[in-house]
Amino acid sequence: MRRSWPPARRRDEGSWTAVASAVIALAGFLAAGSGALADLKLPPRPRGDPPMRIVRVMSSDPACEPNCPEWISAEGMILPGTAAAFRKAIFDLDGRRLPVLISSHGGSLGAALQMGELIRERRLAVAVARTLIANCPERTPVCPGARGQAITGGAVCASACPLILAGGVERLVGPVPMVGVHQITEVLKEKEGLAHLTTIKKIYEPGFADITVQAYLSAMGVGDPVMTLLRKTPAGSIRWLSLPEMIESHLATQALDAAAPVMTSGANGLNGHAFDGATARADLFVAHAAVPLAGSADSARPTLEATFAYRRGGGGVEAQLREREAATRPAGEAPGWTLTNGGGEPLVLKATAGEAAGATIPRERFCGLFRNGKVIAAPMGGPPPKEPIAFDLTAMGGAKALLEEACP
């Protein structure tokens, strides 16, 4: 058989396959270990592992209504056509950035690279987690209106799958991550003789593929020991990465909450935190501004502060108004504030005495409210202000990033 390897052509051709499987029952053993783990010889992948199913899912948790978070579920074997299906699912979002929850034993290397590149291009977050879809059987290829629950139990990302994880601008894993790598395998199929019998040849560590993966991981900000462990692990085995190795290499950037991977209240979305215990999240977008009350520009005078927070994939925006330096009013005289843009029903932010007024605004309503840039705040149950209290969201600190996420 004659072969050529022009990089510009062979990137998406051929049958590069990263063949591996994961044994979920080993989770208890892995949880007990620490540091580098020994290579584990695995039995063959279970038969009938379905092709990757890509579904847009909304949380089915009743606690999140009516502002439930959404995500993209990607589970199953990565096939050569998976990248095209994934691209269509992302394009159908019309610019909205939903997080990707992935669980896969691996599959096509070329498709995984394409998916990871698209994820980085669209600045999506990726979490190793499964989705239990309530209204769609497991092997049903299409699930319109899917509602489900995210879990970390049983989630695995092995072989070619870590390349998809690497594409995320945030990369979240649970406390006992099942993320593993091994050598790249190229599978070549030929038809021989008059009977056209198919023969299969496997090439381990093909040079061009190895260089491509190394360059890809470097571009995604993922360093050693991932590539080193990938190269030294036989294709018939799997090298499960310890959490310290994932943190060191930056393959994992945040810790996913195992009990509740998706938030269902407030500025909802993926639920995680930095590995050092900090609560600040890179995918929480906040806009803030303050305007003087009583028409005064004096900074010592009372001001009204507005804060809007949105988390990637969330169904609502958390809005808060707080008076600073103003006299505390009795509870009966401080029922809250309203926000309006001159049309439609005013949005009510309820408050208690001495505390901020707040509300969770459905994402679509928030985008409509600030479509013209400015909104007018007015107190409820009291005299109107001498001058309109206007907030220009486009001029607020952090507003550009928030609007790009919530209102693409």
Secondary structure, DSSP 8 states (H G I E B T S, - for coil): ------HHHHTSSS-EEE-----GGGHHHHHH--SS---EE-----TT--B-EEEEEEE--GGGTTS--EEEEEESBB-TTHHHHHHHHHHTTTT----EEEEB--EEHHHHHHHHHHHHHTT--EEE-EEEETTS-TT-S--TTEEEEEE-TT--EETTHHHHHHT-SSEEE-SS--EEE---EEEEEEEETTTTEEEEEEEES-HHHHHHHHHHHHHTT--TTHHHHHHHS-TTEEEE--HHHHHHHTS--EEE-SS-SB--SSS-SB-EE-TTS----TTEEEEEEEEESTT---TTS-EEEEEEEEETT-SEEEEEEEEES-----GGG--EEEEESSSSS-EEEE--TTS-EEEEEEHHHHHHHTTTSEEEEEESSS---SS-EEEEGGGSBTHHHHHHHH--
